[in-house]
Amino acid sequence: MVEAITFQTIFQFLQTISIMVGISYYILNLRNSQKTRETSLALQFYSNITRKEFWKTWSNVIYTQEYNSFDEWAEKYATNDPEASSDLFTVMQIFVGAGVMLKKKIVDPKELFEYLPHITLPMTYLKVKPFIEGMRTHYNDPEFGKSFEYLYNEAEKLYPDLNLERASYFLPDSEP
């Protein structure tokens, strides 16, 4: 004959197992939600950089804006060409946003860089680098563009064989 204590012990054991299964399910669900969120954010980034409007804007920044310093950019574009200013900030914000997601570990670096044409990031960063450095100095804002810089540096670490500096060869007025 089975004693009441044995039933209690079996019942407590089953309760413990049930709680552990529930906790495991919850943890797996959280991990899955995190991965889904990462993928969603990466796809939103991809969606932004696959729009024709983005590439027109990007091309305007890369191929029509000519400057070697912040002061030169400000003189040519800041007040004289609001469209150029808008284009530059639009392009920068796409890459700054990607850098923030990467820095905060919201997205996996490899997944993010899968969506980004490898030459686009360094071309853009090298083009706007004088602007970023000038903004930091001019407005005494050392954090300006840091997330974009972080994104570029992470790409260099992840893809050391790409020689990202070579992207400058594709920029106007660059020497191979």
C-alpha positions as CSV (number, residue, x, y, z in Angstrom):
1,M,0.0,0.0,0.0
2,V,1.3,3.4,-1.1
3,E,1.5,5.9,1.7
4,A,0.2,9.5,1.5
5,I,3.7,10.8,1.8
6,T,4.7,9.1,-1.4
7,F,1.7,10.7,-3.2
8,Q,2.8,14.1,-1.9
9,T,6.3,13.6,-3.0
10,I,5.3,12.5,-6.5
11,F,2.8,15.4,-6.7
12,Q,5.5,17.9,-5.6
13,F,7.9,16.4,-8.2
14,L,5.4,16.8,-11.0
15,Q,4.7,20.4,-9.9
16,T,8.4,21.2,-10.0
17,I,8.7,19.6,-13.5
18,S,5.7,21.6,-14.7
19,I,7.2,24.8,-13.4
20,M,10.6,24.0,-15.1
21,V,8.9,23.2,-18.4
22,G,6.9,26.5,-18.2
23,I,10.1,28.5,-17.5
24,S,12.0,26.8,-20.3
25,Y,9.1,27.5,-22.7
26,Y,9.1,31.2,-21.6
27,I,12.9,31.5,-22.1
28,L,12.7,29.9,-25.6
29,N,9.8,32.2,-26.5
30,L,11.8,35.2,-25.4
31,R,14.8,34.2,-27.5
32,N,12.6,33.6,-30.5
33,S,11.0,37.0,-30.0
34,Q,14.5,38.6,-29.8
35,K,15.6,37.0,-33.0
36,T,12.3,38.0,-34.7
37,R,12.9,41.6,-33.6
38,E,16.5,41.5,-34.9
39,T,15.4,40.2,-38.3
40,S,12.6,42.7,-38.5
41,L,14.9,45.6,-37.8
42,A,17.5,44.3,-40.3
43,L,14.7,44.0,-42.9
44,Q,13.5,47.6,-42.2
45,F,17.1,48.8,-42.8
46,Y,17.2,46.7,-46.0
47,S,13.9,48.2,-47.0
48,N,15.3,51.7,-46.6
49,I,18.4,51.0,-48.7
50,T,16.5,49.3,-51.5
51,R,14.3,52.2,-52.3
52,K,15.0,54.0,-55.5
53,E,14.6,57.3,-53.6
54,F,17.4,56.3,-51.3
55,W,19.8,55.5,-54.1
56,K,19.0,58.8,-55.8
57,T,19.7,60.6,-52.6
58,W,22.8,58.5,-51.9
59,S,24.1,59.2,-55.5
60,N,23.6,62.9,-55.0
61,V,25.7,62.8,-51.9
62,I,28.4,60.6,-53.3
63,Y,28.7,62.0,-56.8
64,T,27.5,65.5,-56.9
65,Q,28.5,67.0,-53.5
66,E,32.1,68.1,-53.8
67,Y,33.9,69.1,-50.6
68,N,37.0,68.2,-48.6
69,S,36.1,69.8,-45.3
70,F,33.1,70.8,-43.2
71,D,33.7,74.5,-43.9
72,E,33.8,73.8,-47.7
73,W,30.5,71.8,-47.4
74,A,28.9,74.5,-45.3
75,E,29.9,77.2,-47.7
76,K,28.6,75.3,-50.8
77,Y,25.5,73.5,-49.4
78,A,24.4,74.4,-45.9
79,T,22.4,77.5,-46.8
80,N,22.7,77.6,-50.6
81,D,21.3,74.2,-51.3
82,P,18.7,72.9,-48.8
83,E,18.2,69.8,-51.0
84,A,21.9,68.8,-50.7
85,S,21.7,69.3,-46.9
86,S,18.7,67.2,-46.7
87,D,20.3,64.5,-48.8
88,L,23.4,64.4,-46.7
89,F,21.5,64.1,-43.4
90,T,19.1,61.5,-44.9
91,V,21.9,59.3,-46.0
92,M,23.8,59.7,-42.7
93,Q,20.7,58.9,-40.6
94,I,20.3,55.6,-42.4
95,F,23.8,54.6,-41.4
96,V,23.7,56.2,-38.0
97,G,20.5,54.1,-37.3
98,A,22.2,50.9,-38.4
99,G,25.2,51.8,-36.2
100,V,22.9,52.4,-33.2
101,M,21.2,49.0,-33.7
102,L,24.6,47.4,-34.0
103,K,26.1,49.2,-30.9
104,K,23.1,48.3,-28.8
105,K,23.3,44.7,-30.0
106,I,19.8,44.9,-31.4
107,V,20.9,43.2,-34.6
108,D,23.6,40.7,-35.3
109,P,26.5,42.3,-37.3
110,K,26.7,39.6,-39.9
111,E,23.0,39.8,-40.5
112,L,23.1,43.5,-40.9
113,F,26.1,43.5,-43.3
114,E,24.4,40.8,-45.4
115,Y,21.8,43.4,-46.3
116,L,24.3,46.1,-47.1
117,P,26.3,46.2,-50.3
118,H,29.9,46.0,-49.0
119,I,31.2,48.9,-51.0
120,T,28.3,51.3,-50.1
121,L,29.2,51.6,-46.4
122,P,32.9,52.6,-46.8
123,M,32.2,54.8,-49.8
124,T,29.6,56.7,-47.8
125,Y,31.6,56.9,-44.6
126,L,34.8,58.1,-46.4
127,K,32.7,60.7,-48.3
128,V,31.1,62.1,-45.2
129,K,34.0,61.7,-42.8
130,P,35.2,65.3,-43.3
131,F,31.7,66.5,-42.6
132,I,31.4,64.4,-39.5
133,E,34.7,65.6,-38.1
134,G,33.8,69.2,-38.9
135,M,30.5,68.9,-37.2
136,R,32.2,67.6,-34.1
137,T,34.6,70.5,-34.0
138,H,32.2,73.3,-35.1
139,Y,29.4,72.4,-32.7
140,N,31.7,70.9,-30.0
141,D,29.8,67.6,-30.3
142,P,32.3,64.8,-30.1
143,E,29.5,62.2,-30.3
144,F,28.2,63.4,-33.7
145,G,28.3,60.5,-36.2
146,K,29.9,58.1,-33.7
147,S,27.4,55.4,-34.5
148,F,28.2,55.7,-38.2
149,E,31.9,55.5,-37.4
150,Y,31.2,52.5,-35.1
151,L,29.4,50.8,-38.0
152,Y,32.3,51.4,-40.3
153,N,34.8,50.1,-37.8
154,E,32.8,47.0,-37.1
155,A,32.7,46.3,-40.9
156,E,36.5,46.6,-41.0
157,K,36.8,44.1,-38.2
158,L,34.3,41.7,-39.6
159,Y,35.7,41.9,-43.2
160,P,39.4,42.6,-42.9
161,D,40.1,41.2,-46.4
162,L,37.9,43.7,-48.1
163,N,40.3,46.6,-47.7
164,L,37.6,49.1,-47.2
165,E,39.9,52.1,-47.7
166,R,39.9,51.1,-51.4
167,A,36.3,52.3,-51.6
168,S,37.7,55.8,-51.8
169,Y,38.9,55.0,-55.3
170,F,35.3,55.0,-56.4
171,L,34.7,58.5,-55.0
172,P,35.1,61.5,-57.3
173,D,38.5,63.2,-57.2
174,S,40.2,60.2,-55.6
175,E,43.5,58.8,-56.8
176,P,43.9,55.0,-57.0
